[in-house]
């Protein structure tokens, strides 16, 4: 059965994957230097320009995808007359998924036979991307719609997200850490470790002194939590710290014999809230 897998740009997959697979998506709106841009994998606002702005002190903000944009997108996709599965970012991080629900209700009033499934992944960034990536792989392997939906629903809360954050002022602005903790953390070179919890929200789970130690913490979490790392897709996303991301990828490939590591750059959504230097490691584990 032919079907459509739709997502949002918060999945942080590489633009090449999105283009090659013609993945339909919507993106959060980012306010940057007084202008609004859609997070569209770097087409409207280039990543180089965006990260240069962050380096210079720019503090962008984002707003959720509203239901009207979802209605327009769903109507466009329904013309193909095949089922649609929307793999969305965590409802614990954005009201975007609720917008998709409202849009589906509007669509179903007009198109009684529309087949639209919405999945709240409780994930974001490359963790969400892992689910999208595997869903497209399953389509190519001729899995049925129900099989893909069941796999995502059964797997989504096993997706581990571990983030090292470098720039504390973005966490301070978002209320994730206090002003005093941000000041002390900067002075002592403290790197917060953030995860996405089972309910899909961000949590500061640890603070490590020094970036190298913080990155080693990510590797230890992979060792502790990951099931069959050599046989699954591992996701690494970075906020303008490509060398660190490449070094992490090399360690994972060598230490865990992993053959499939996807490396990408954080989009406007996560980078706006966590800043430059963020390094994310995501994988499917036993639990979160």
Secondary structure, DSSP 4 states (H G I P E B T S, - for coil): --EEEEEEGGG---HHHHHHTT-EEE--EEEETTEEEE-STTSSS-HHHHHHHHHTT---EEEPPPHHHHHHHHHHHHTT-SEEEEEE--TTT-THHHHHHHHHHHHHHH-TT--EEEEE-S--HHHHHHHHHHHHHHHHTT--HHHHHHHHHHHGGGEEEEEE---HHHHHHTTSS-HHHHHHHHHTTEEEEEEE-TTS-EEEEEEEESHHHHHHHHHHHHHHHBSSTTTS-EEEEESS-HHHHHHHHHHHHHHH--S-EEEEE--HHHHHHH-TT-EEEEEEBS--
